Amino acid sequence: MIQLDHLAVAAESLEAGRAHVEAALGLRLQPGGEHAHFGTHNLLLGLEEGLYLEVIAIDPDAPAPAYPRWFDLDRFSGAPRLHNWICAVEDLEAALIQYPGAGQAVDLARGDLRWRMAVPDTGVLPMDNLFPALIEWQGAAHPVTRLAPSGARLRRLVVSHPEAAALRDMIGAQVRDARVVFEPGAAGLRAEIETSHGMRVLQ
């Protein structure tokens, strides 16, 4: 079983990403941290039902790695946008036997958080980065337990792609979450999020 874990907004800078998300949702992001292995950093927002949202960008103060960064950030440009969805698995090695295109397992840490992430050698996930990034958390620590409640709730995540049916056939049966829907169209993600200000859309 694959479980929706969090959503990632990519940006050229954290401040640009912050402005985009806070304007879209009317909610304030919280501090995140650095990912030394990939030279990135993030900001976070807790969502209801165990989900969270991150804004992620290349950290200009971190050394550039000698390999591609995750989430295809080396090629990212333009306005901030909802760029990736991340799903948790109980056994990453087993998941990678089933989905070898998802990448190779990379051991990562930030503070006392420990996790393993599937990252392709190129940094580019299948289906124009719309195949979910796969994560296996190590131990009980999880970012969502450290975030202040925002009262925001994901109502629907729309995964749009010209080959939406193929993507759904590839992963949809494993993602047992009625909030995740696949629609034909231009490649992209759209999150419909219920907030105290009403329904907001993040793209």
N, C-alpha and C positions, 0 to 999 in steps of 0.2 A: 504494500500500500504506500502511496505517495501522498503526503499531506502538505497543503499550502502553508508556508511558513512566513514569508514576508515579501514585500514588493520593493523594487529598487528604482529610484529616479536618478538617472545619470546627468551630470552637469559638468561644464568646463571649470567651474569653481563652486565651492560650497555655498558661497554667498548668493551666487546666481540660482543655485538649486533651492536654497532657503526661500528666496523671494518668490520663486515659481510655486512652490508647494504651499507656502503660507498665504499667497494671494488666491490660490485655487480653493483651498480648504478653509481658510479663515482660522487656522490653528497654528500655534507656535511649536516649532521643532525644538528638540532637546539635544544637548551635547552628545556626541558619540565618542569616537576615538580614532586611532590610527591603525592601519594594517601594514605593518612593516614589510611583510613578504611581497606585497604588490605595490607599495608606495602610494597608497590611497588613504583617504580619511572620510568620515561620514557624520551625518546628523540623523536623529531618530525621532519617530513619532509612534507612540503606542496606539494600537487599535484594539477594539473589543475582540473577544473570542480567541485570544492567544496570538493574534497577528500583530505585525508592526510594519512600518514603512521606513525606509532609509533613503537619504540623499547621499550619493557617493560621487567622489571626484578624485582626480589625481592630486596628491599632496605636493605642492610646489617646493616644500622644504625637505622632502624625502628623496633619497638617492633613487634614481631610475633603476628598476630591476633589469637584469640581462636577459629577460624572457618577457613575452607578452603579458600584459596585465589581464586580470579577470574582467568579465562583463564587456570585453571589446573596448575598453576605455582608451586604448592608445589611438584608436581611429575615431573616437567620439568628437563631434563638433556641432555647433549650432545651439539652439535654445535648449534648456533643460527639458527632459521628457521622461515619462515612465518607460523604462527601458528593459527591465527584466522582472521575471517572477521566479521566486526561489521556493523550492519544495523540499521538505524534510523526508528522509528515508531512514529506516532503522538499520539497514546494512548497506553501506555505500558500495562495497566491493560487489555484492550481489546485484545491485542496481546497475553497475557499470558493465556487468556481463550481459545484461539485458539491453542496455543502452550504451554501447561503446562510444558512440558519437558525443556523449555528454562530457567526455574528457577523462582525465586521470585524477585520482585522489590526491589532494594536497592537504597536509596537516597545518592548521592555522591556530593562532591564539591572539587574544587581546585581553590583557589583565588576567582574570581568572576564567574567562570564557575560552573554551576549547571546542574546536569543531574540525571536521574534514569536509572539503568542498571538491566537487568535480569541476575541473577547469581544463578545457581543451588546450593543446599545445599552442594553438594560434590565438587563444583567447576568445574565439568566435564560436558561439553555440549554434547547433543546427537550426534550420528553418529561420535564417535571418535573425538569430538570437532570440527567437520566440519559443524554442524548446526550453523548458524550465531548467535553471541551474539547480543541481542536486546537492543537498547538504545533509550531513549526519552530525548532530550535536553530541559532544562527549560529556557525559555527566549530567547533573541536574541543572546547572547554570544556563540561563537563556536570557537574551536581552529584554524580552517583553516583561519579565518579572522586575526589572529595574526601572521601568518607564512609568511616569505619572499617567494616570488614566486621562484620555482625551475625550472620552465619550463618543468617539467616531467609530463607525462600524462599516466594514466592507459589505455592500449589498451585492455587487456583481463585478467580476473581472472579465472583460471581453478581450479575448486573444484573437486578433484579426490577422489573416494571412491569405494570399491567393490560393494556397493549398491547405486551407483550414481543415478540410475533411481528412486529408492525409495526416495532418498534425494531430487531430482528434483521435484518429485510429491508432496513431503511434503511442500516445500518452494518455488520452482522455479516460480510458477505462481504468487506469491506475490512479488517476486523480479523482478520488471519490468526494467531490465537493460541488454541490449544485450551484455555487456562486461562480464557478469557472465555466465560461461558455466560449465556444469557438465559432467565429463567423468569417465567411469569405470577404476579402477586401484587401486594401493596402496593408502591408505588414505594420503592426503596431499593437499597443496595449491601451486599454481604457479602463480606469477603475471608477466605479460609481460608489460613492462613499456617503453614508448618512452622518450628518453632523448636527450639532445644536443649532446651526444656521440653516438647516435643511439639507436636501440632497446636493452634493457637489460632485463634479467630474474632474478627475485628474488624468491627464494624458501626457 
